[in-house]
Amino acid sequence: MTEKRNEYMDKVLGYVRNKEAKRFVEEELHYHLDQESINLKDSGLDEQVAEDQAIHLMGSAERLGLEMNKLHRPRVDWTMIGLVLVISMIGILPTLHISEELYNDNGFLVRKIVFLMIGAVISLSLMFFDYRKLHILKWWIYGFTALVLISLTFFPNTTVNGAAYFRMESFTIDSTATVTLLVLSWIIFLGTTKTNFWVVTLLFIGSLYPLMIIPSLPAVFVFTLTITVLLWLVYKNKRKHIILGYTGSALIIAIMMINLNIKPYQFERIFALIHPEEYKSTTGYMYLRNHDLLARGGWIGEAGGNEVITEPHTNFAFTTITYHYGWIVGGVLIITGLFIMYRMIRNIQSIKDPFGRVIIIGGVTLFSTQFLYNIGMILGFLPLTGMSLPFVSYGLNPTLQTSLVIGLFLSVYRRKNLVSVQAFENVQSKN
């Protein structure tokens, strides 16, 4: 490397403020100068003259440095941060209406705020973390995920509403955390490794099996849908096989259900969703109860409402919010959640790094599956199950999950302008 190149590089990099961008610009600039020097030497110039000419063709160091600083400065998605802040504040409201008749505990509000603060720290830390370094940590993540799966599969302490829990002293792991870790492992795997589709299919079945034997139907649903979306987008030439595979699986499940002699009460759960009034004293009660509470909430909420709501801070948090604060606040919650999804989906095409795109696709699918299902089941469109509402449902594990999704999105967004050599060619054309 010549002294003239070093001098030119120092001048350009002097205008680039961000350290991460500075390293990236240095690598790209060296690459571009090397390529230009090779082309000039091939045209007949000697090495020193070719090097000097390549530097000259790059243009003014000051102008190039300013352009690179502008192009590669870190991005902060303040819109996303604002949306998350709004939905988190709404998520505090259900903890203000927990019945003492059902829960002999008055510390839910404080713990909810602490959980949100922990989530905020995690999201902001991940924003500054370079997501591309995840591949370095992948074996640690794979190993920890396997350990959690083994703990929940073989040593679960209890299962509530389709969610398995493993407790050791004050430390608790549930199937929500398992799905988060599994999805993160798959995002890293699909985003950094090129593997045969059929091998990936076998690995998918192997990952799904522990969730099925726990059993945790919400976890199975969320994980299956999220990984299916990832496979659909990563293996575009195998989409016919994916459709055939799921069609065949549905037929096998249907045949198994017939042969297993489904009990009447199991069919009743399905019919209660469609005609809850016919089962108002049994499985249809909660559907009718939700409809009544949502209707009584009106636009501004039930003044002085003292109805006892089951699981008011977890699965039925949206019911609690709408009953006490009305459809205006409930509508703001829904719209905010939809805008969070839109914000992530909108940025997928602007991310040039394939790994970054996989992270956002996996994250938005994980978030939207839970958000839409929870709202759908409260409105009576989907069966009731133990599906948490992101940012709103109480608990450390759900909060960590959504914080991880948002944090990784912000990390990818922050580095969206660390682009390839083509960027230098665009800048050079301006010079």
Backbone hydrogen bonds, N-H to C=O, Kabsch-Sander energy under -0.5 kcal/mol:
donor,donor_aa,acceptor,acceptor_aa,energy
6,N,2,T,-2.1
7,E,3,E,-2.2
8,Y,4,K,-2.3
9,M,5,R,-3.1
10,D,6,N,-2.4
11,K,7,E,-1.8
12,V,8,Y,-2.3
13,L,9,M,-2.9
14,G,10,D,-1.3
15,Y,12,V,-1.5
16,V,13,L,-1.0
17,R,15,Y,-0.7
22,K,18,N,-2.4
23,R,19,K,-2.0
24,F,20,E,-1.8
25,V,21,A,-3.1
26,E,22,K,-2.2
27,E,23,R,-2.1
28,E,24,F,-2.5
29,L,25,V,-2.9
30,H,26,E,-2.3
31,Y,27,E,-2.2
32,H,28,E,-2.6
33,L,29,L,-2.5
34,D,30,H,-2.6
35,Q,31,Y,-2.3
36,E,32,H,-2.4
37,S,33,L,-2.5
38,I,34,D,-2.2
39,N,35,Q,-2.0
40,L,36,E,-2.1
41,K,37,S,-2.5
42,D,38,I,-2.1
43,S,39,N,-0.8
44,G,41,K,-1.4
45,L,40,L,-1.7
50,A,46,D,-2.7
51,E,47,E,-2.2
52,D,48,Q,-2.3
53,Q,49,V,-2.6
54,A,50,A,-2.3
55,I,51,E,-2.0
56,H,52,D,-2.2
57,L,53,Q,-2.4
58,M,54,A,-1.0
59,G,55,I,-0.5
59,G,56,H,-1.3
64,L,60,S,-2.5
65,G,61,A,-2.5
66,L,62,E,-2.4
67,E,63,R,-2.3
68,M,64,L,-2.6
69,N,65,G,-2.4
70,K,66,L,-2.1
71,L,67,E,-2.6
72,H,68,M,-2.5
73,R,69,N,-0.6
75,R,414,R,-1.2
78,W,76,V,-1.7
81,I,77,D,-2.1
82,G,78,W,-2.4
83,L,79,T,-2.3
84,V,80,M,-2.5
85,L,81,I,-2.1
86,V,82,G,-2.2
87,I,83,L,-2.4
88,S,84,V,-2.0
89,M,85,L,-2.1
90,I,86,V,-2.0
91,G,87,I,-1.7
92,I,88,S,-0.6
92,I,89,M,-0.9
93,L,89,M,-0.6
93,L,90,I,-1.2
95,T,92,I,-1.2
96,L,93,L,-2.0
97,H,94,P,-1.6
98,I,95,T,-0.6
99,S,97,H,-0.6
102,L,99,S,-0.7
103,Y,99,S,-2.3
104,N,102,L,-0.5
105,D,103,Y,-1.9
111,R,107,G,-2.2
112,K,108,F,-2.6
113,I,109,L,-2.2
114,V,110,V,-2.4
115,F,111,R,-2.9
116,L,112,K,-2.3
117,M,113,I,-2.2
118,I,114,V,-2.5
119,G,115,F,-2.6
120,A,116,L,-2.3
121,V,117,M,-2.2
122,I,118,I,-2.3
123,S,119,G,-2.6
124,L,120,A,-2.5
125,S,121,V,-2.4
126,L,122,I,-2.5
127,M,123,S,-1.8
128,F,124,L,-1.4
129,F,125,S,-1.0
131,Y,129,F,-0.9
133,K,130,D,-2.3
134,L,131,Y,-1.9
135,H,132,R,-0.7
136,I,133,K,-1.2
137,L,133,K,-1.0
140,W,137,L,-0.6
141,I,137,L,-2.2
142,Y,138,K,-3.1
143,G,139,W,-2.2
144,F,140,W,-2.4
145,T,141,I,-2.4
146,A,142,Y,-2.3
147,L,143,G,-2.1
148,V,144,F,-2.3
149,L,145,T,-2.4
150,I,146,A,-2.4
151,S,147,L,-2.2
152,L,148,V,-2.4
153,T,149,L,-2.5
154,F,150,I,-2.5
155,F,150,I,-0.5
155,F,151,S,-1.6
157,N,165,Y,-2.7
158,T,165,Y,-1.4
160,V,163,A,-2.7
163,A,160,V,-2.0
165,Y,158,T,-2.7
166,F,173,I,-3.2
168,M,171,F,-2.8
171,F,168,M,-2.1
173,I,166,F,-2.6
175,S,164,A,-1.3
178,T,174,D,-1.6
179,V,175,S,-2.3
180,T,176,T,-2.0
181,L,177,A,-2.4
182,L,178,T,-2.7
183,V,179,V,-3.0
184,L,180,T,-2.4
185,S,181,L,-2.5
186,W,182,L,-2.4
187,I,183,V,-2.6
188,I,184,L,-2.3
189,F,185,S,-2.4
190,L,186,W,-3.1
191,G,187,I,-2.1
192,T,188,I,-1.4
193,T,189,F,-1.4
195,T,193,T,-0.7
200,V,196,N,-2.3
201,T,197,F,-2.2
202,L,198,W,-1.9
203,L,199,V,-2.1
204,F,200,V,-2.3
205,I,201,T,-2.2
206,G,202,L,-2.3
207,S,203,L,-2.0
208,L,204,F,-2.2
209,Y,205,I,-2.1
211,L,207,S,-0.6
212,M,208,L,-1.5
213,I,209,Y,-1.7
214,I,210,P,-0.9
216,S,211,L,-1.8
220,V,216,S,-2.4
221,F,217,L,-2.7
222,V,218,P,-2.6
223,F,219,A,-2.5
224,T,220,V,-2.5
225,L,221,F,-2.3
226,T,222,V,-2.3
227,I,223,F,-2.5
228,T,224,T,-2.1
229,V,225,L,-2.1
230,L,226,T,-1.8
231,L,227,I,-2.8
232,W,228,T,-2.6
233,L,229,V,-1.7
234,V,230,L,-2.5
235,Y,231,L,-2.7
236,K,234,V,-0.8
238,K,235,Y,-1.6
239,R,236,K,-1.0
242,I,238,K,-1.8
243,I,239,R,-2.3
244,L,240,K,-2.6
245,G,241,H,-2.5
246,Y,242,I,-2.2
247,T,243,I,-2.3
248,G,244,L,-2.7
249,S,245,G,-2.1
250,A,246,Y,-2.2
251,L,247,T,-1.9
252,I,248,G,-2.3
253,I,249,S,-2.5
254,A,250,A,-2.2
255,I,251,L,-2.4
256,M,252,I,-2.5
257,M,253,I,-2.3
258,I,254,A,-1.8
259,N,255,I,-2.5
260,L,256,M,-1.9
261,N,258,I,-1.3
262,I,257,M,-0.8
266,Q,263,K,-1.0
267,F,263,K,-1.3
268,E,264,P,-2.1
269,R,265,Y,-1.2
270,I,266,Q,-0.8
270,I,267,F,-0.6
271,F,267,F,-2.5
272,A,268,E,-2.6
273,L,269,R,-0.7
273,L,270,I,-0.7
274,I,270,I,-0.9
275,H,271,F,-3.2
278,E,275,H,-1.3
279,Y,276,P,-1.5
280,K,277,E,-0.9
282,T,279,Y,-1.7
284,G,279,Y,-2.3
285,Y,279,Y,-0.6
285,Y,282,T,-1.4
288,L,284,G,-2.0
289,R,285,Y,-2.8
290,N,286,M,-2.4
291,H,287,Y,-2.3
292,D,288,L,-2.3
293,L,289,R,-2.4
294,L,290,N,-2.7
295,A,291,H,-2.1
296,R,292,D,-2.4
297,G,293,L,-1.2
298,G,294,L,-0.7
298,G,295,A,-0.8
301,G,297,G,-2.2
302,E,323,Y,-3.0
303,A,301,G,-0.7
305,G,302,E,-2.0
309,I,307,E,-0.7
314,T,311,E,-0.9
316,F,311,E,-1.9
317,A,314,T,-1.3
320,T,316,F,-1.9
321,I,317,A,-2.4
322,T,318,F,-2.4
323,Y,319,T,-2.6
324,H,320,T,-2.3
325,Y,321,I,-2.6
326,G,322,T,-1.5
327,W,298,G,-2.7
328,I,299,W,-1.9
329,V,325,Y,-0.7
330,G,326,G,-2.2
331,G,327,W,-2.7
332,V,328,I,-2.0
333,L,329,V,-2.2
334,I,330,G,-2.1
335,I,331,G,-2.8
336,T,332,V,-2.6
337,G,333,L,-2.4
338,L,334,I,-2.4
339,F,335,I,-2.3
340,I,336,T,-2.0
341,M,337,G,-1.9
342,Y,338,L,-2.6
343,R,339,F,-2.8
344,M,340,I,-1.8
345,I,341,M,-2.7
346,R,342,Y,-2.9
347,N,343,R,-1.0
348,I,345,I,-1.3
349,Q,345,I,-0.5
351,I,347,N,-0.7
351,I,348,I,-1.1
352,K,350,S,-0.7
357,R,353,D,-2.0
358,V,354,P,-2.2
359,I,355,F,-2.0
360,I,356,G,-2.0
361,I,357,R,-2.7
362,G,358,V,-2.6
363,G,359,I,-2.4
364,V,360,I,-2.9
365,T,361,I,-1.9
366,L,362,G,-2.2
367,F,363,G,-2.4
368,S,364,V,-2.7
369,T,365,T,-2.2
370,Q,366,L,-1.3
371,F,367,F,-2.5
372,L,368,S,-2.7
373,Y,369,T,-1.7
374,N,370,Q,-2.4
375,I,371,F,-2.1
376,G,372,L,-2.5
377,M,373,Y,-2.8
378,I,374,N,-1.9
379,L,375,I,-2.0
381,F,376,G,-2.8
382,L,376,G,-1.0
386,G,161,N,-0.8
387,M,385,T,-2.1
388,S,386,G,-0.6
392,V,389,L,-1.9
393,S,389,L,-2.9
394,Y,313,H,-3.3
399,T,395,G,-1.2
400,L,396,L,-2.7
401,Q,397,N,-2.1
402,T,398,P,-2.1
403,S,399,T,-2.2
404,L,400,L,-2.2
405,V,401,Q,-2.0
406,I,402,T,-2.5
407,G,403,S,-2.7
408,L,404,L,-2.3
409,F,405,V,-1.9
410,L,406,I,-2.6
411,S,407,G,-1.8
412,V,408,L,-2.3
413,Y,409,F,-3.0
414,R,410,L,-2.3
415,R,411,S,-1.0
415,R,412,V,-0.6
416,K,413,Y,-1.4
418,L,415,R,-1.7
419,V,417,N,-1.7
423,A,420,S,-1.9
424,F,421,V,-1.1
425,E,421,V,-1.3
426,N,422,Q,-1.9
427,V,423,A,-2.2
428,Q,424,F,-2.9
429,S,425,E,-1.6
430,K,426,N,-0.7
430,K,427,V,-1.1
431,N,427,V,-1.0
431,N,428,Q,-0.5
